[in-house]
Amino acid sequence: MSATTYLFRPVNQQELDLIADSGWLAFPPRLPEQPIFYPVLNEEYAVQISRDWNVPYYGVGYVVRFAVDSAYLENFPVQNVGDQQHDELWVPAEQLAEFNQYIDGLIEVIAEFRRS
């Protein structure tokens, strides 16, 4: 069995519903205006995005966690987009179907935030 790395992703209700429709096995294709799929490397950053950006915009935000084959992830250099904890991977939209094939196990919801 290959080593895996846990990644995190903040999602809105629409994206979560599409993940559920896949049987919790895959992320949906990106929209034309979304050229990059960006999973993040730590839960705290995913929580920050979900709570501070998704909730005000969508009314609800979720954080999902999933494991990906570690060797495959070496294809995507870590991108830092702000503070020290703001590390993410940039997966080109056209590679998302392939990326999904390297997810090991189910995508799971680990946090939910709602507008109060």
C-alpha positions, -999 to +999 in steps of 0.1 A: +000+000+000+013+034-009+018+062+016-010+088+017-012+125+027-043+141+041-055+172+023-084+195+031-108+216+011-133+242+019-165+237+000-200+252-004-233+233-003-234+229-041-199+213-043-206+191-013-238+178-029-218+169-061-191+151-039-220+132-022-234+123-056-200+107-065-204+084-035-179+106-016-151+094-040-144+124-062-145+162-066-167+176-094-152+191-126-142+227-123-164+254-139-149+273-169-140+302-147-122+279-123-089+269-140-074+255-108-085+230-081-067+239-049-067+215-020-050+230+011-024+213+033-038+220+067-071+220+085-067+255+100-064+271+066-094+252+053-115+263+083-104+299+078-116+299+042-148+281+049-158+302+079-145+336+067-153+334+030-178+307+022-202+315+051-206+352+043-210+344+005-230+312+005-245+311+041-228+278+048-194+263+045-179+229+050-144+215+054-137+181+038-107+159+044-093+132+021-062+111+016-042+112-016-013+090-028+018+109-015+040+100-045+014+114-069+012+147-050+049+154-058+036+165-092+022+196-076+046+220-059+033+236-027+021+271-033+021+296-004-006+323-009-002+344+022+006+336+058+028+307+068-002+283+071-016+293+037-002+264+017-021+248-011-016+227-042-026+239-076-041+212-097-049+223-132-086+218-139-079+194-168-060+171-144-088+169-118-102+136-131-068+120-128-063+136-094-095+120-082-082+086-092-054+090-066-078+097-037-076+068-012-108+061+006-138+085+011-139+123+012-153+131+046-169+162+061-150+173+092-165+207+099-196+228+091-201+265+095-234+284+091-244+321+092-258+328+126 
